[in-house]
Amino acid sequence: MVKQQVTVKNATGLSLKPTEYLYKIALLYKAHTAFEYNGGTANAKSILSILGSGVKCGDEITLVCSGNDEEEALAALVAAVEEGLGE
């Protein structure tokens, strides 16, 4: 299992379009992908789970990946968040 904390930088946080962007990247990997926020965990391969997290601009989340391609999955998810989730 690998983890990394990142700050959500895009103006709308994890609203619908950024959620879809994160979700599509997570689906590219076999590893279990999730993030921890505000005492809870959201499955990055579930649009409803991501949207339900309530993450806003400036919030810090901890991305967590486990499985065969966990390193690659984590790197891709971190890059997506740092680059603004397609916005």
PDB file of N, CA, C and O in Angstrom:
ATOM      1  N   MET A   1       0.847  -1.184   0.000  1.00  0.00           N
ATOM      2  CA  MET A   1       0.000   0.000   0.000  1.00  0.00           C
ATOM      3  C   MET A   1       0.891   1.245   0.000  1.00  0.00           C
ATOM      4  O   MET A   1       1.895   1.315   0.709  1.00  0.00           O
ATOM      5  N   VAL A   2       0.496   2.211  -0.806  1.00  0.00           N
ATOM      6  CA  VAL A   2       1.214   3.478  -0.893  1.00  0.00           C
ATOM      7  C   VAL A   2       0.225   4.618  -0.679  1.00  0.00           C
ATOM      8  O   VAL A   2      -0.947   4.519  -1.043  1.00  0.00           O
ATOM      9  N   LYS A   3       0.720   5.707  -0.079  1.00  0.00           N
ATOM     10  CA  LYS A   3      -0.123   6.865   0.231  1.00  0.00           C
ATOM     11  C   LYS A   3       0.613   8.145  -0.098  1.00  0.00           C
ATOM     12  O   LYS A   3       1.843   8.197  -0.072  1.00  0.00           O
ATOM     13  N   GLN A   4      -0.152   9.179  -0.409  1.00  0.00           N
ATOM     14  CA  GLN A   4       0.429  10.511  -0.564  1.00  0.00           C
ATOM     15  C   GLN A   4      -0.643  11.565  -0.344  1.00  0.00           C
ATOM     16  O   GLN A   4      -1.761  11.458  -0.848  1.00  0.00           O
ATOM     17  N   GLN A   5      -0.278  12.582   0.418  1.00  0.00           N
ATOM     18  CA  GLN A   5      -1.206  13.685   0.678  1.00  0.00           C
ATOM     19  C   GLN A   5      -1.046  14.745  -0.398  1.00  0.00           C
ATOM     20  O   GLN A   5       0.072  15.106  -0.766  1.00  0.00           O
ATOM     21  N   VAL A   6      -2.183  15.247  -0.906  1.00  0.00           N
ATOM     22  CA  VAL A   6      -2.187  16.291  -1.926  1.00  0.00           C
ATOM     23  C   VAL A   6      -3.265  17.313  -1.588  1.00  0.00           C
ATOM     24  O   VAL A   6      -4.214  17.019  -0.860  1.00  0.00           O
ATOM     25  N   THR A   7      -3.103  18.508  -2.125  1.00  0.00           N
ATOM     26  CA  THR A   7      -4.093  19.564  -1.945  1.00  0.00           C
ATOM     27  C   THR A   7      -4.886  19.730  -3.232  1.00  0.00           C
ATOM     28  O   THR A   7      -4.313  19.842  -4.315  1.00  0.00           O
ATOM     29  N   VAL A   8      -6.198  19.744  -3.106  1.00  0.00           N
ATOM     30  CA  VAL A   8      -7.075  19.944  -4.259  1.00  0.00           C
ATOM     31  C   VAL A   8      -7.016  21.424  -4.621  1.00  0.00           C
ATOM     32  O   VAL A   8      -7.376  22.280  -3.812  1.00  0.00           O
ATOM     33  N   LYS A   9      -6.563  21.722  -5.832  1.00  0.00           N
ATOM     34  CA  LYS A   9      -6.291  23.106  -6.232  1.00  0.00           C
ATOM     35  C   LYS A   9      -7.351  23.713  -7.141  1.00  0.00           C
ATOM     36  O   LYS A   9      -7.469  24.936  -7.224  1.00  0.00           O
ATOM     37  N   ASN A  10      -8.122  22.871  -7.824  1.00  0.00           N
ATOM     38  CA  ASN A  10      -9.084  23.429  -8.777  1.00  0.00           C
ATOM     39  C   ASN A  10     -10.224  24.131  -8.043  1.00  0.00           C
ATOM     40  O   ASN A  10     -10.597  23.742  -6.936  1.00  0.00           O
ATOM     41  N   ALA A  11     -10.763  25.156  -8.665  1.00  0.00           N
ATOM     42  CA  ALA A  11     -11.728  26.058  -8.027  1.00  0.00           C
ATOM     43  C   ALA A  11     -12.998  25.377  -7.530  1.00  0.00           C
ATOM     44  O   ALA A  11     -13.576  25.808  -6.533  1.00  0.00           O
ATOM     45  N   THR A  12     -13.438  24.328  -8.203  1.00  0.00           N
ATOM     46  CA  THR A  12     -14.712  23.702  -7.825  1.00  0.00           C
ATOM     47  C   THR A  12     -14.558  22.482  -6.932  1.00  0.00           C
ATOM     48  O   THR A  12     -15.549  21.830  -6.605  1.00  0.00           O
ATOM     49  N   GLY A  13     -13.323  22.162  -6.530  1.00  0.00           N
ATOM     50  CA  GLY A  13     -13.121  20.978  -5.700  1.00  0.00           C
ATOM     51  C   GLY A  13     -13.535  19.733  -6.467  1.00  0.00           C
ATOM     52  O   GLY A  13     -13.336  19.650  -7.680  1.00  0.00           O
ATOM     53  N   LEU A  14     -14.106  18.770  -5.767  1.00  0.00           N
ATOM     54  CA  LEU A  14     -14.539  17.537  -6.425  1.00  0.00           C
ATOM     55  C   LEU A  14     -16.011  17.611  -6.797  1.00  0.00           C
ATOM     56  O   LEU A  14     -16.843  16.850  -6.301  1.00  0.00           O
ATOM     57  N   SER A  15     -16.306  18.558  -7.691  1.00  0.00           N
ATOM     58  CA  SER A  15     -17.650  18.652  -8.274  1.00  0.00           C
ATOM     59  C   SER A  15     -17.735  17.611  -9.404  1.00  0.00           C
ATOM     60  O   SER A  15     -16.835  16.782  -9.538  1.00  0.00           O
ATOM     61  N   LEU A  16     -18.776  17.642 -10.198  1.00  0.00           N
ATOM     62  CA  LEU A  16     -19.025  16.569 -11.160  1.00  0.00           C
ATOM     63  C   LEU A  16     -17.905  16.355 -12.188  1.00  0.00           C
ATOM     64  O   LEU A  16     -17.442  15.227 -12.353  1.00  0.00           O
ATOM     65  N   LYS A  17     -17.464  17.402 -12.877  1.00  0.00           N
ATOM     66  CA  LYS A  17     -16.439  17.213 -13.912  1.00  0.00           C
ATOM     67  C   LYS A  17     -15.107  16.739 -13.336  1.00  0.00           C
ATOM     68  O   LYS A  17     -14.531  15.792 -13.871  1.00  0.00           O
ATOM     69  N   PRO A  18     -14.592  17.348 -12.275  1.00  0.00           N
ATOM     70  CA  PRO A  18     -13.343  16.844 -11.697  1.00  0.00           C
ATOM     71  C   PRO A  18     -13.495  15.427 -11.139  1.00  0.00           C
ATOM     72  O   PRO A  18     -12.556  14.632 -11.186  1.00  0.00           O
ATOM     73  N   THR A  19     -14.668  15.120 -10.619  1.00  0.00           N
ATOM     74  CA  THR A  19     -14.918  13.768 -10.115  1.00  0.00           C
ATOM     75  C   THR A  19     -14.816  12.757 -11.247  1.00  0.00           C
ATOM     76  O   THR A  19     -14.185  11.710 -11.103  1.00  0.00           O
ATOM     77  N   GLU A  20     -15.443  13.080 -12.376  1.00  0.00           N
ATOM     78  CA  GLU A  20     -15.393  12.179 -13.531  1.00  0.00           C
ATOM     79  C   GLU A  20     -13.953  11.996 -14.013  1.00  0.00           C
ATOM     80  O   GLU A  20     -13.556  10.894 -14.391  1.00  0.00           O
ATOM     81  N   TYR A  21     -13.190  13.059 -13.998  1.00  0.00           N
ATOM     82  CA  TYR A  21     -11.792  13.013 -14.422  1.00  0.00           C
ATOM     83  C   TYR A  21     -10.989  12.072 -13.517  1.00  0.00           C
ATOM     84  O   TYR A  21     -10.255  11.215 -14.009  1.00  0.00           O
ATOM     85  N   LEU A  22     -11.127  12.230 -12.205  1.00  0.00           N
ATOM     86  CA  LEU A  22     -10.426  11.388 -11.244  1.00  0.00           C
ATOM     87  C   LEU A  22     -10.861   9.925 -11.373  1.00  0.00           C
ATOM     88  O   LEU A  22     -10.028   9.019 -11.346  1.00  0.00           O
ATOM     89  N   TYR A  23     -12.145   9.709 -11.510  1.00  0.00           N
ATOM     90  CA  TYR A  23     -12.734   8.377 -11.652  1.00  0.00           C
ATOM     91  C   TYR A  23     -12.160   7.651 -12.875  1.00  0.00           C
ATOM     92  O   TYR A  23     -11.775   6.485 -12.787  1.00  0.00           O
ATOM     93  N   LYS A  24     -12.108   8.340 -13.999  1.00  0.00           N
ATOM     94  CA  LYS A  24     -11.615   7.714 -15.231  1.00  0.00           C
ATOM     95  C   LYS A  24     -10.146   7.322 -15.111  1.00  0.00           C
ATOM     96  O   LYS A  24      -9.736   6.295 -15.651  1.00  0.00           O
ATOM     97  N   ILE A  25      -9.364   8.115 -14.420  1.00  0.00           N
ATOM     98  CA  ILE A  25      -7.953   7.763 -14.212  1.00  0.00           C
ATOM     99  C   ILE A  25      -7.855   6.550 -13.288  1.00  0.00           C
ATOM    100  O   ILE A  25      -7.076   5.635 -13.556  1.00  0.00           O
ATOM    101  N   ALA A  26      -8.620   6.530 -12.224  1.00  0.00           N
ATOM    102  CA  ALA A  26      -8.598   5.400 -11.289  1.00  0.00           C
ATOM    103  C   ALA A  26      -8.956   4.091 -11.986  1.00  0.00           C
ATOM    104  O   ALA A  26      -8.386   3.046 -11.674  1.00  0.00           O
ATOM    105  N   LEU A  27      -9.891   4.145 -12.922  1.00  0.00           N
ATOM    106  CA  LEU A  27     -10.327   2.938 -13.634  1.00  0.00           C
ATOM    107  C   LEU A  27      -9.240   2.337 -14.530  1.00  0.00           C
ATOM    108  O   LEU A  27      -9.349   1.179 -14.933  1.00  0.00           O
ATOM    109  N   LEU A  28      -8.216   3.093 -14.839  1.00  0.00           N
ATOM    110  CA  LEU A  28      -7.140   2.597 -15.694  1.00  0.00           C
ATOM    111  C   LEU A  28      -6.238   1.592 -14.985  1.00  0.00           C
ATOM    112  O   LEU A  28      -5.427   0.928 -15.632  1.00  0.00           O
ATOM    113  N   TYR A  29      -6.367   1.472 -13.673  1.00  0.00           N
ATOM    114  CA  TYR A  29      -5.469   0.645 -12.880  1.00  0.00           C
ATOM    115  C   TYR A  29      -6.222  -0.462 -12.149  1.00  0.00           C
ATOM    116  O   TYR A  29      -7.388  -0.311 -11.784  1.00  0.00           O
ATOM    117  N   LYS A  30      -5.525  -1.580 -11.946  1.00  0.00           N
ATOM    118  CA  LYS A  30      -6.109  -2.708 -11.222  1.00  0.00           C
ATOM    119  C   LYS A  30      -6.098  -2.476  -9.716  1.00  0.00           C
ATOM    120  O   LYS A  30      -6.921  -3.041  -8.996  1.00  0.00           O
ATOM    121  N   ALA A  31      -5.189  -1.664  -9.243  1.00  0.00           N
ATOM    122  CA  ALA A  31      -5.047  -1.408  -7.808  1.00  0.00           C
ATOM    123  C   ALA A  31      -6.329  -0.824  -7.217  1.00  0.00           C
ATOM    124  O   ALA A  31      -7.078  -0.123  -7.897  1.00  0.00           O
ATOM    125  N   HIS A  32      -6.564  -1.121  -5.953  1.00  0.00           N
ATOM    126  CA  HIS A  32      -7.656  -0.466  -5.231  1.00  0.00           C
ATOM    127  C   HIS A  32      -7.223   0.977  -5.037  1.00  0.00           C
ATOM    128  O   HIS A  32      -6.130   1.230  -4.529  1.00  0.00           O
ATOM    129  N   THR A  33      -8.055   1.921  -5.430  1.00  0.00           N
ATOM    130  CA  THR A  33      -7.721   3.341  -5.321  1.00  0.00           C
ATOM    131  C   THR A  33      -8.780   4.046  -4.492  1.00  0.00           C
ATOM    132  O   THR A  33      -9.980   3.881  -4.713  1.00  0.00           O
ATOM    133  N   ALA A  34      -8.314   4.831  -3.537  1.00  0.00           N
ATOM    134  CA  ALA A  34      -9.228   5.546  -2.655  1.00  0.00           C
ATOM    135  C   ALA A  34      -8.530   6.807  -2.157  1.00  0.00           C
ATOM    136  O   ALA A  34      -7.352   7.035  -2.430  1.00  0.00           O
ATOM    137  N   PHE A  35      -9.290   7.625  -1.415  1.00  0.00           N
ATOM    138  CA  PHE A  35      -8.658   8.744  -0.723  1.00  0.00           C
ATOM    139  C   PHE A  35      -9.336   8.947   0.623  1.00  0.00           C
ATOM    140  O   PHE A  35     -10.524   8.682   0.803  1.00  0.00           O
ATOM    141  N   GLU A  36      -8.537   9.424   1.547  1.00  0.00           N
ATOM    142  CA  GLU A  36      -9.013   9.709   2.896  1.00  0.00           C
ATOM    143  C   GLU A  36      -9.205  11.211   3.025  1.00  0.00           C
ATOM    144  O   GLU A  36      -8.368  12.006   2.597  1.00  0.00           O
ATOM    145  N   TYR A  37     -10.339  11.580   3.631  1.00  0.00           N
ATOM    146  CA  TYR A  37     -10.639  12.993   3.812  1.00  0.00           C
ATOM    147  C   TYR A  37     -11.593  13.152   4.989  1.00  0.00           C
ATOM    148  O   TYR A  37     -12.620  12.477   5.067  1.00  0.00           O
ATOM    149  N   ASN A  38     -11.247  14.037   5.886  1.00  0.00           N
ATOM    150  CA  ASN A  38     -12.135  14.409   6.985  1.00  0.00           C
ATOM    151  C   ASN A  38     -12.623  13.196   7.787  1.00  0.00           C
ATOM    152  O   ASN A  38     -13.789  13.124   8.175  1.00  0.00           O
ATOM    153  N   GLY A  39     -11.719  12.252   8.027  1.00  0.00           N
ATOM    154  CA  GLY A  39     -12.053  11.080   8.833  1.00  0.00           C
ATOM    155  C   GLY A  39     -12.744   9.962   8.089  1.00  0.00           C
ATOM    156  O   GLY A  39     -13.062   8.934   8.688  1.00  0.00           O
ATOM    157  N   GLY A  40     -12.986  10.130   6.803  1.00  0.00           N
ATOM    158  CA  GLY A  40     -13.647   9.095   6.018  1.00  0.00           C
ATOM    159  C   GLY A  40     -12.792   8.652   4.848  1.00  0.00           C
ATOM    160  O   GLY A  40     -11.727   9.210   4.587  1.00  0.00           O
ATOM    161  N   THR A  41     -13.276   7.640   4.149  1.00  0.00           N
ATOM    162  CA  THR A  41     -12.579   7.125   2.971  1.00  0.00           C
ATOM    163  C   THR A  41     -13.549   7.080   1.799  1.00  0.00           C
ATOM    164  O   THR A  41     -14.691   6.644   1.946  1.00  0.00           O
ATOM    165  N   ALA A  42     -13.093   7.529   0.638  1.00  0.00           N
ATOM    166  CA  ALA A  42     -13.904   7.502  -0.578  1.00  0.00           C
ATOM    167  C   ALA A  42     -13.221   6.609  -1.612  1.00  0.00           C
ATOM    168  O   ALA A  42     -12.010   6.693  -1.812  1.00  0.00           O
ATOM    169  N   ASN A  43     -13.995   5.770  -2.254  1.00  0.00           N
ATOM    170  CA  ASN A  43     -13.503   4.894  -3.308  1.00  0.00           C
ATOM    171  C   ASN A  43     -13.351   5.720  -4.585  1.00  0.00           C
ATOM    172  O   ASN A  43     -14.325   6.288  -5.078  1.00  0.00           O
ATOM    173  N   ALA A  44     -12.129   5.787  -5.120  1.00  0.00           N
ATOM    174  CA  ALA A  44     -11.883   6.592  -6.320  1.00  0.00           C
ATOM    175  C   ALA A  44     -12.472   5.968  -7.584  1.00  0.00           C
ATOM    176  O   ALA A  44     -12.469   6.595  -8.644  1.00  0.00           O
ATOM    177  N   LYS A  45     -12.975   4.744  -7.480  1.00  0.00           N
ATOM    178  CA  LYS A  45     -13.614   4.086  -8.624  1.00  0.00           C
ATOM    179  C   LYS A  45     -15.133   4.128  -8.503  1.00  0.00           C
ATOM    180  O   LYS A  45     -15.840   3.346  -9.139  1.00  0.00           O
ATOM    181  N   SER A  46     -15.628   5.054  -7.677  1.00  0.00           N
ATOM    182  CA  SER A  46     -17.070   5.235  -7.502  1.00  0.00           C
ATOM    183  C   SER A  46     -17.398   6.724  -7.561  1.00  0.00           C
ATOM    184  O   SER A  46     -17.005   7.490  -6.680  1.00  0.00           O
ATOM    185  N   ILE A  47     -18.116   7.124  -8.596  1.00  0.00           N
ATOM    186  CA  ILE A  47     -18.480   8.537  -8.743  1.00  0.00           C
ATOM    187  C   ILE A  47     -19.271   9.024  -7.533  1.00  0.00           C
ATOM    188  O   ILE A  47     -19.020  10.118  -7.028  1.00  0.00           O
ATOM    189  N   LEU A  48     -20.213   8.228  -7.069  1.00  0.00           N
ATOM    190  CA  LEU A  48     -21.025   8.639  -5.916  1.00  0.00           C
ATOM    191  C   LEU A  48     -20.181   8.791  -4.656  1.00  0.00           C
ATOM    192  O   LEU A  48     -20.399   9.710  -3.867  1.00  0.00           O
ATOM    193  N   SER A  49     -19.229   7.899  -4.469  1.00  0.00           N
ATOM    194  CA  SER A  49     -18.354   7.983  -3.305  1.00  0.00           C
ATOM    195  C   SER A  49     -17.509   9.252  -3.345  1.00  0.00           C
ATOM    196  O   SER A  49     -17.346   9.925  -2.327  1.00  0.00           O
ATOM    197  N   ILE A  50     -16.972   9.580  -4.517  1.00  0.00           N
ATOM    198  CA  ILE A  50     -16.150  10.789  -4.663  1.00  0.00           C
ATOM    199  C   ILE A  50     -16.997  12.034  -4.420  1.00  0.00           C
ATOM    200  O   ILE A  50     -16.614  12.903  -3.637  1.00  0.00           O
ATOM    201  N   LEU A  51     -18.143  12.122  -5.088  1.00  0.00           N
ATOM    202  CA  LEU A  51     -19.023  13.285  -4.928  1.00  0.00           C
ATOM    203  C   LEU A  51     -19.479  13.449  -3.483  1.00  0.00           C
ATOM    204  O   LEU A  51     -19.577  14.566  -2.975  1.00  0.00           O
ATOM    205  N   GLY A  52     -19.755  12.329  -2.831  1.00  0.00           N
ATOM    206  CA  GLY A  52     -20.235  12.364  -1.454  1.00  0.00           C
ATOM    207  C   GLY A  52     -19.199  12.789  -0.438  1.00  0.00           C
ATOM    208  O   GLY A  52     -19.535  13.062   0.714  1.00  0.00           O
ATOM    209  N   SER A  53     -17.941  12.851  -0.848  1.00  0.00           N
ATOM    210  CA  SER A  53     -16.879  13.221   0.091  1.00  0.00           C
ATOM    211  C   SER A  53     -16.925  14.697   0.471  1.00  0.00           C
ATOM    212  O   SER A  53     -16.493  15.073   1.561  1.00  0.00           O
ATOM    213  N   GLY A  54     -17.447  15.533  -0.421  1.00  0.00           N
ATOM    214  CA  GLY A  54     -17.563  16.964  -0.123  1.00  0.00           C
ATOM    215  C   GLY A  54     -16.264  17.733  -0.170  1.00  0.00           C
ATOM    216  O   GLY A  54     -16.153  18.785   0.461  1.00  0.00           O
ATOM    217  N   VAL A  55     -15.280  17.244  -0.896  1.00  0.00           N
ATOM    218  CA  VAL A  55     -13.978  17.912  -0.981  1.00  0.00           C
ATOM    219  C   VAL A  55     -14.103  19.211  -1.767  1.00  0.00           C
ATOM    220  O   VAL A  55     -14.699  19.253  -2.843  1.00  0.00           O
ATOM    221  N   LYS A  56     -13.526  20.275  -1.201  1.00  0.00           N
ATOM    222  CA  LYS A  56     -13.566  21.599  -1.809  1.00  0.00           C
ATOM    223  C   LYS A  56     -12.154  22.083  -2.140  1.00  0.00           C
ATOM    224  O   LYS A  56     -11.165  21.474  -1.734  1.00  0.00           O
ATOM    225  N   CYS A  57     -12.080  23.166  -2.869  1.00  0.00           N
ATOM    226  CA  CYS A  57     -10.795  23.768  -3.210  1.00  0.00           C
ATOM    227  C   CYS A  57     -10.008  24.082  -1.939  1.00  0.00           C
ATOM    228  O   CYS A  57     -10.542  24.649  -0.986  1.00  0.00           O
ATOM    229  N   GLY A  58      -8.743  23.708  -1.945  1.00  0.00           N
ATOM    230  CA  GLY A  58      -7.871  23.959  -0.803  1.00  0.00           C
ATOM    231  C   GLY A  58      -7.847  22.844   0.227  1.00  0.00           C
ATOM    232  O   GLY A  58      -7.018  22.869   1.137  1.00  0.00           O
ATOM    233  N   ASP A  59      -8.741  21.862   0.108  1.00  0.00           N
ATOM    234  CA  ASP A  59      -8.761  20.740   1.043  1.00  0.00           C
ATOM    235  C   ASP A  59      -7.612  19.778   0.745  1.00  0.00           C
ATOM    236  O   ASP A  59      -7.214  19.604  -0.407  1.00  0.00           O
ATOM    237  N   GLU A  60      -7.091  19.161   1.797  1.00  0.00           N
ATOM    238  CA  GLU A  60      -6.054  18.153   1.637  1.00  0.00           C
ATOM    239  C   GLU A  60      -6.685  16.767   1.718  1.00  0.00           C
ATOM    240  O   GLU A  60      -7.495  16.492   2.603  1.00  0.00           O
ATOM    241  N   ILE A  61      -6.303  15.902   0.785  1.00  0.00           N
ATOM    242  CA  ILE A  61      -6.763  14.521   0.795  1.00  0.00           C
ATOM    243  C   ILE A  61      -5.531  13.620   0.778  1.00  0.00           C
ATOM    244  O   ILE A  61      -4.462  14.028   0.324  1.00  0.00           O
ATOM    245  N   THR A  62      -5.683  12.415   1.266  1.00  0.00           N
ATOM    246  CA  THR A  62      -4.607  11.434   1.213  1.00  0.00           C
ATOM    247  C   THR A  62      -5.014  10.336   0.251  1.00  0.00           C
ATOM    248  O   THR A  62      -5.931   9.565   0.534  1.00  0.00           O
ATOM    249  N   LEU A  63      -4.342  10.262  -0.875  1.00  0.00           N
ATOM    250  CA  LEU A  63      -4.599   9.222  -1.858  1.00  0.00           C
ATOM    251  C   LEU A  63      -3.955   7.926  -1.379  1.00  0.00           C
ATOM    252  O   LEU A  63      -2.817   7.924  -0.909  1.00  0.00           O
ATOM    253  N   VAL A  64      -4.695   6.821  -1.501  1.00  0.00           N
ATOM    254  CA  VAL A  64      -4.236   5.519  -1.031  1.00  0.00           C
ATOM    255  C   VAL A  64      -4.460   4.496  -2.142  1.00  0.00           C
ATOM    256  O   VAL A  64      -5.571   4.361  -2.655  1.00  0.00           O
ATOM    257  N   CYS A  65      -3.405   3.780  -2.507  1.00  0.00           N
ATOM    258  CA  CYS A  65      -3.517   2.753  -3.539  1.00  0.00           C
ATOM    259  C   CYS A  65      -2.875   1.458  -3.045  1.00  0.00           C
ATOM    260  O   CYS A  65      -1.830   1.476  -2.395  1.00  0.00           O
ATOM    261  N   SER A  66      -3.515   0.344  -3.362  1.00  0.00           N
ATOM    262  CA  SER A  66      -2.938  -0.946  -3.001  1.00  0.00           C
ATOM    263  C   SER A  66      -3.242  -1.965  -4.091  1.00  0.00           C
ATOM    264  O   SER A  66      -4.359  -2.028  -4.605  1.00  0.00           O
ATOM    265  N   GLY A  67      -2.244  -2.755  -4.433  1.00  0.00           N
ATOM    266  CA  GLY A  67      -2.404  -3.768  -5.470  1.00  0.00           C
ATOM    267  C   GLY A  67      -1.205  -3.803  -6.392  1.00  0.00           C
ATOM    268  O   GLY A  67      -0.200  -3.134  -6.150  1.00  0.00           O
ATOM    269  N   ASN A  68      -1.317  -4.587  -7.446  1.00  0.00           N
ATOM    270  CA  ASN A  68      -0.197  -4.837  -8.352  1.00  0.00           C
ATOM    271  C   ASN A  68       0.420  -3.583  -8.944  1.00  0.00           C
ATOM    272  O   ASN A  68       1.645  -3.474  -9.003  1.00  0.00           O
ATOM    273  N   ASP A  69      -0.383  -2.647  -9.378  1.00  0.00           N
ATOM    274  CA  ASP A  69       0.141  -1.441 -10.031  1.00  0.00           C
ATOM    275  C   ASP A  69      -0.070  -0.196  -9.163  1.00  0.00           C
ATOM    276  O   ASP A  69      -0.346   0.890  -9.671  1.00  0.00           O
ATOM    277  N   GLU A  70       0.063  -0.374  -7.857  1.00  0.00           N
ATOM    278  CA  GLU A  70      -0.221   0.717  -6.915  1.00  0.00           C
ATOM    279  C   GLU A  70       0.652   1.945  -7.121  1.00  0.00           C
ATOM    280  O   GLU A  70       0.163   3.070  -7.021  1.00  0.00           O
ATOM    281  N   GLU A  71       1.934   1.752  -7.405  1.00  0.00           N
ATOM    282  CA  GLU A  71       2.845   2.893  -7.586  1.00  0.00           C
ATOM    283  C   GLU A  71       2.424   3.742  -8.786  1.00  0.00           C
ATOM    284  O   GLU A  71       2.389   4.970  -8.709  1.00  0.00           O
ATOM    285  N   GLU A  72       2.105   3.074  -9.892  1.00  0.00           N
ATOM    286  CA  GLU A  72       1.697   3.777 -11.102  1.00  0.00           C
ATOM    287  C   GLU A  72       0.367   4.483 -10.890  1.00  0.00           C
ATOM    288  O   GLU A  72       0.183   5.619 -11.328  1.00  0.00           O
ATOM    289  N   ALA A  73      -0.559   3.809 -10.220  1.00  0.00           N
ATOM    290  CA  ALA A  73      -1.872   4.404  -9.946  1.00  0.00           C
ATOM    291  C   ALA A  73      -1.730   5.648  -9.080  1.00  0.00           C
ATOM    292  O   ALA A  73      -2.344   6.678  -9.357  1.00  0.00           O
ATOM    293  N   LEU A  74      -0.921   5.550  -8.035  1.00  0.00           N
ATOM    294  CA  LEU A  74      -0.734   6.700  -7.145  1.00  0.00           C
ATOM    295  C   LEU A  74      -0.111   7.867  -7.901  1.00  0.00           C
ATOM    296  O   LEU A  74      -0.555   9.006  -7.754  1.00  0.00           O
ATOM    297  N   ALA A  75       0.898   7.601  -8.695  1.00  0.00           N
ATOM    298  CA  ALA A  75       1.558   8.672  -9.454  1.00  0.00           C
ATOM    299  C   ALA A  75       0.569   9.358 -10.389  1.00  0.00           C
ATOM    300  O   ALA A  75       0.572  10.584 -10.496  1.00  0.00           O
ATOM    301  N   ALA A  76      -0.272   8.588 -11.064  1.00  0.00           N
ATOM    302  CA  ALA A  76      -1.246   9.165 -11.997  1.00  0.00           C
ATOM    303  C   ALA A  76      -2.299   9.990 -11.264  1.00  0.00           C
ATOM    304  O   ALA A  76      -2.671  11.068 -11.728  1.00  0.00           O
ATOM    305  N   LEU A  77      -2.780   9.502 -10.136  1.00  0.00           N
ATOM    306  CA  LEU A  77      -3.797  10.229  -9.378  1.00  0.00           C
ATOM    307  C   LEU A  77      -3.231  11.511  -8.775  1.00  0.00           C
ATOM    308  O   LEU A  77      -3.888  12.552  -8.797  1.00  0.00           O
ATOM    309  N   VAL A  78      -2.018  11.438  -8.238  1.00  0.00           N
ATOM    310  CA  VAL A  78      -1.373  12.635  -7.682  1.00  0.00           C
ATOM    311  C   VAL A  78      -1.195  13.678  -8.780  1.00  0.00           C
ATOM    312  O   VAL A  78      -1.494  14.854  -8.572  1.00  0.00           O
ATOM    313  N   ALA A  79      -0.711  13.258  -9.945  1.00  0.00           N
ATOM    314  CA  ALA A  79      -0.507  14.193 -11.054  1.00  0.00           C
ATOM    315  C   ALA A  79      -1.826  14.826 -11.469  1.00  0.00           C
ATOM    316  O   ALA A  79      -1.870  16.024 -11.750  1.00  0.00           O
ATOM    317  N   ALA A  80      -2.897  14.049 -11.514  1.00  0.00           N
ATOM    318  CA  ALA A  80      -4.204  14.570 -11.912  1.00  0.00           C
ATOM    319  C   ALA A  80      -4.673  15.645 -10.947  1.00  0.00           C
ATOM    320  O   ALA A  80      -5.156  16.694 -11.372  1.00  0.00           O
ATOM    321  N   VAL A  81      -4.536  15.395  -9.654  1.00  0.00           N
ATOM    322  CA  VAL A  81      -4.970  16.378  -8.655  1.00  0.00           C
ATOM    323  C   VAL A  81      -4.099  17.628  -8.732  1.00  0.00           C
ATOM    324  O   VAL A  81      -4.611  18.747  -8.703  1.00  0.00           O
ATOM    325  N   GLU A  82      -2.793  17.441  -8.829  1.00  0.00           N
ATOM    326  CA  GLU A  82      -1.882  18.591  -8.883  1.00  0.00           C
ATOM    327  C   GLU A  82      -2.066  19.427 -10.143  1.00  0.00           C
ATOM    328  O   GLU A  82      -1.784  20.626 -10.140  1.00  0.00           O
ATOM    329  N   GLU A  83      -2.533  18.807 -11.211  1.00  0.00           N
ATOM    330  CA  GLU A  83      -2.756  19.527 -12.462  1.00  0.00           C
ATOM    331  C   GLU A  83      -4.155  20.121 -12.575  1.00  0.00           C
ATOM    332  O   GLU A  83      -4.491  20.710 -13.603  1.00  0.00           O
ATOM    333  N   GLY A  84      -4.976  19.976 -11.537  1.00  0.00           N
ATOM    334  CA  GLY A  84      -6.289  20.627 -11.508  1.00  0.00           C
ATOM    335  C   GLY A  84      -7.461  19.796 -11.961  1.00  0.00           C
ATOM    336  O   GLY A  84      -8.536  20.341 -12.213  1.00  0.00           O
ATOM    337  N   LEU A  85      -7.287  18.478 -12.075  1.00  0.00           N
ATOM    338  CA  LEU A  85      -8.389  17.570 -12.398  1.00  0.00           C
ATOM    339  C   LEU A  85      -9.151  17.956 -13.666  1.00  0.00           C
ATOM    340  O   LEU A  85     -10.380  17.908 -13.714  1.00  0.00           O
ATOM    341  N   GLY A  86      -8.387  18.338 -14.684  1.00  0.00           N
ATOM    342  CA  GLY A  86      -8.988  18.629 -15.979  1.00  0.00           C
ATOM    343  C   GLY A  86      -9.645  19.987 -16.113  1.00  0.00           C
ATOM    344  O   GLY A  86     -10.262  20.270 -17.140  1.00  0.00           O
ATOM    345  N   GLU A  87      -9.529  20.827 -15.112  1.00  0.00           N
ATOM    346  CA  GLU A  87     -10.142  22.164 -15.203  1.00  0.00           C
ATOM    347  C   GLU A  87      -9.105  23.202 -15.578  1.00  0.00           C
ATOM    348  O   GLU A  87      -9.431  24.383 -15.701  1.00  0.00           O
TER     349      GLU A  87
END
